[in-house]
């Protein structure tokens, strides 16, 4: 039987959950495939209603789910209650996208004479893939796990989903899945549309199973590589959408340090310690100008860290990794420990806020390894050229942030030109932690942040779990409703002209 551990105490307890055997995982996948086969009986408006029903069920069980997650994550009831709300919001946002219909990219080119001569009729739109495997992350037990954006976007696209429960919150995964499964059944969804498996071996079965058509993953770079290797061995490889590793550089100009150094120090400290530093968007390295204003800014951050107590980490693996990477980076001599909070040697898994210092000129790739936990590297610089050269030691990331003043227009423009190819989101005069769930959001970035050009947050996340299909000279009876001439109500491009419905 699998166990669950309270990270505050380190105490484990039985869950009553057994790791799935390969045969049991196979049965869950086949049930999901059968549910997907029944999908043509339901249109996208039916699916929109399903997503709303799932959101309603999450909201109705919010307090119970948050309480279970608090025992397994130590993240606290306020944070977890809000996260359940974020998950229900995502389901409702995708329901809105389904009713809008623009995500289908419906396009019609009628047959007729063209500059290239007579041409056939072509109609094209996006269609679902089949069974999608979703691996939840440890740091967001709802918004990036069983009830997360991969699940909601895959279901919205018309797929069936099989979830791999995360070992750090097994009971939360089981309870959340039960809420979604029961709500789907009450709505009339096919049995098996939302399945779940437990255990490492079941995860391997998922990504290698011939009926699984795509994988969504949020986790470590090493875990992602391991799954990609399994996929590469399949007779027919499938898409793997991984959010993997990110350092998220933050740059402070001299003018910004001089004008609002205290506010930036407070905001930066709050950002790299938020959630015990266990956010994929945590700023892991900050470039601070040399000089008095930069000195004062760094001193304020260091003082806050030195006075802080250790905070709870999600699991033993994260706690062990935090200590190992910190010791290794300091031993390499590339950085020095500028400040560290009170280290708690008691039970449970914890880490104290830690500030490491170096210069931009001395910054090395070894010093910019992602550390899950409340740690930041401060790199001091004399001019923008040093920052630009140092960025080559920083892995490409989900985000980059610039704090500046109006007088910095030209310098910021040059920095943006350097940063844009390296990240998926540029943040100005703010902090990267906190990812808005919206139509315009892009939560992705170049390798190793992710391994694709897609986002895992926002409406366009649905695009990962769809594929284009074209119908040439097809009988009307075989066309999807959205591609028939008399269909209205969604945006379509007809003979090259965009029609808004």
Secondary structure in CASP SS format (residue, H / E / C, confidence):
PFRMAT SS
TARGET T0000
AUTHOR 0000-0000-0000
METHOD secondary structure of the structure
MODEL  1
X C 1.00
X E 1.00
X E 1.00
X E 1.00
X E 1.00
X E 1.00
X C 1.00
X C 1.00
X C 1.00
X C 1.00
X E 1.00
X E 1.00
X E 1.00
X E 1.00
X E 1.00
X E 1.00
X E 1.00
X C 1.00
X C 1.00
X C 1.00
X C 1.00
X H 1.00
X H 1.00
X H 1.00
X H 1.00
X H 1.00
X H 1.00
X H 1.00
X H 1.00
X H 1.00
X H 1.00
X H 1.00
X H 1.00
X H 1.00
X H 1.00
X H 1.00
X H 1.00
X C 1.00
X H 1.00
X H 1.00
X H 1.00
X C 1.00
X C 1.00
X H 1.00
X H 1.00
X H 1.00
X H 1.00
X H 1.00
X H 1.00
X H 1.00
X H 1.00
X H 1.00
X H 1.00
X H 1.00
X H 1.00
X H 1.00
X H 1.00
X H 1.00
X H 1.00
X H 1.00
X C 1.00
X H 1.00
X H 1.00
X H 1.00
X H 1.00
X H 1.00
X H 1.00
X H 1.00
X H 1.00
X H 1.00
X H 1.00
X H 1.00
X H 1.00
X C 1.00
X C 1.00
X C 1.00
X H 1.00
X H 1.00
X H 1.00
X H 1.00
X H 1.00
X H 1.00
X H 1.00
X H 1.00
X H 1.00
X H 1.00
X H 1.00
X H 1.00
X H 1.00
X H 1.00
X H 1.00
X H 1.00
X H 1.00
X H 1.00
X H 1.00
X H 1.00
X H 1.00
X H 1.00
X H 1.00
X H 1.00
X C 1.00
X H 1.00
X H 1.00
X H 1.00
X C 1.00
X C 1.00
X E 1.00
X E 1.00
X E 1.00
X C 1.00
X C 1.00
X E 1.00
X E 1.00
X E 1.00
X C 1.00
X C 1.00
X E 1.00
X E 1.00
X E 1.00
X C 1.00
X C 1.00
X E 1.00
X E 1.00
X E 1.00
X E 1.00
X E 1.00
X E 1.00
X E 1.00
X C 1.00
X C 1.00
X E 1.00
X E 1.00
X E 1.00
X E 1.00
X E 1.00
X C 1.00
X C 1.00
X C 1.00
X C 1.00
X C 1.00
X C 1.00
X C 1.00
X C 1.00
X C 1.00
X C 1.00
X C 1.00
X C 1.00
X C 1.00
X H 1.00
X H 1.00
X H 1.00
X H 1.00
X H 1.00
X H 1.00
X H 1.00
X H 1.00
X C 1.00
X C 1.00
X C 1.00
X E 1.00
X E 1.00
X E 1.00
X E 1.00
X E 1.00
X C 1.00
X C 1.00
X H 1.00
X H 1.00
X H 1.00
X H 1.00
X H 1.00
X H 1.00
X H 1.00
X H 1.00
X H 1.00
X H 1.00
X H 1.00
X H 1.00
X H 1.00
X H 1.00
X H 1.00
X H 1.00
X H 1.00
X H 1.00
X H 1.00
X H 1.00
X H 1.00
X C 1.00
X C 1.00
X C 1.00
X C 1.00
X C 1.00
X C 1.00
X E 1.00
X E 1.00
X E 1.00
X E 1.00
X C 1.00
X C 1.00
X H 1.00
X H 1.00
X H 1.00
X H 1.00
X H 1.00
X H 1.00
X H 1.00
X H 1.00
X H 1.00
X C 1.00
X C 1.00
X C 1.00
X E 1.00
X E 1.00
X E 1.00
X E 1.00
X E 1.00
X E 1.00
X E 1.00
X C 1.00
X C 1.00
X H 1.00
X H 1.00
X H 1.00
X H 1.00
X H 1.00
X H 1.00
X H 1.00
X H 1.00
X H 1.00
X H 1.00
X H 1.00
X H 1.00
X C 1.00
X C 1.00
X C 1.00
X C 1.00
X C 1.00
X C 1.00
X E 1.00
X E 1.00
X E 1.00
X E 1.00
X E 1.00
X C 1.00
X C 1.00
X C 1.00
X C 1.00
X C 1.00
X C 1.00
X E 1.00
X E 1.00
X E 1.00
X C 1.00
X H 1.00
X H 1.00
X H 1.00
X H 1.00
X H 1.00
X H 1.00
X H 1.00
X H 1.00
X H 1.00
X H 1.00
X H 1.00
X H 1.00
X H 1.00
X H 1.00
X H 1.00
X H 1.00
X H 1.00
X H 1.00
X H 1.00
X H 1.00
X H 1.00
X H 1.00
X H 1.00
X H 1.00
X C 1.00
X C 1.00
X C 1.00
X C 1.00
X C 1.00
X C 1.00
X C 1.00
X E 1.00
X E 1.00
X E 1.00
X E 1.00
X E 1.00
X C 1.00
X C 1.00
X H 1.00
X H 1.00
X H 1.00
X H 1.00
X H 1.00
X H 1.00
X H 1.00
X H 1.00
X H 1.00
X H 1.00
X H 1.00
X H 1.00
X H 1.00
X H 1.00
X H 1.00
X H 1.00
X C 1.00
X E 1.00
X C 1.00
X E 1.00
X E 1.00
X C 1.00
X C 1.00
X C 1.00
X H 1.00
X H 1.00
X H 1.00
X H 1.00
X H 1.00
X H 1.00
X H 1.00
X H 1.00
X H 1.00
X H 1.00
X H 1.00
X H 1.00
X H 1.00
X H 1.00
X H 1.00
X H 1.00
X C 1.00
X C 1.00
X C 1.00
X C 1.00
X E 1.00
X E 1.00
X E 1.00
X E 1.00
X E 1.00
X C 1.00
X E 1.00
X C 1.00
X C 1.00
X C 1.00
X C 1.00
X C 1.00
X C 1.00
X C 1.00
X E 1.00
X E 1.00
X C 1.00
X C 1.00
X E 1.00
X E 1.00
X E 1.00
X E 1.00
X E 1.00
X E 1.00
X H 1.00
X H 1.00
X H 1.00
X C 1.00
X C 1.00
X H 1.00
X H 1.00
X H 1.00
X H 1.00
X C 1.00
X C 1.00
X C 1.00
X C 1.00
X C 1.00
X C 1.00
X E 1.00
X E 1.00
X E 1.00
X E 1.00
X E 1.00
X E 1.00
X E 1.00
X C 1.00
X C 1.00
X H 1.00
X H 1.00
X H 1.00
X H 1.00
X H 1.00
X H 1.00
X H 1.00
X H 1.00
X H 1.00
X H 1.00
X C 1.00
X C 1.00
X C 1.00
X E 1.00
X E 1.00
X E 1.00
X E 1.00
X E 1.00
X E 1.00
X E 1.00
X C 1.00
X C 1.00
X H 1.00
X H 1.00
X H 1.00
X H 1.00
X H 1.00
X H 1.00
X H 1.00
X H 1.00
X H 1.00
X H 1.00
X H 1.00
X H 1.00
X H 1.00
X H 1.00
X H 1.00
X C 1.00
X C 1.00
X E 1.00
X E 1.00
X E 1.00
X E 1.00
X E 1.00
X E 1.00
X C 1.00
X C 1.00
X C 1.00
X C 1.00
X C 1.00
X C 1.00
X C 1.00
X C 1.00
X C 1.00
X C 1.00
X C 1.00
X C 1.00
X C 1.00
X C 1.00
X C 1.00
X C 1.00
X C 1.00
X C 1.00
X C 1.00
X C 1.00
X C 1.00
X E 1.00
X C 1.00
X C 1.00
X C 1.00
X C 1.00
X C 1.00
X C 1.00
X C 1.00
X C 1.00
X H 1.00
X H 1.00
X H 1.00
X H 1.00
X H 1.00
X H 1.00
X H 1.00
X E 1.00
X E 1.00
X E 1.00
X E 1.00
X E 1.00
X E 1.00
X E 1.00
X C 1.00
X C 1.00
X C 1.00
X H 1.00
X H 1.00
X H 1.00
X C 1.00
X C 1.00
X H 1.00
X H 1.00
X H 1.00
X C 1.00
X C 1.00
X C 1.00
X C 1.00
X C 1.00
X C 1.00
X C 1.00
X C 1.00
X E 1.00
X E 1.00
X E 1.00
X C 1.00
X C 1.00
X E 1.00
X E 1.00
X E 1.00
X C 1.00
X C 1.00
END
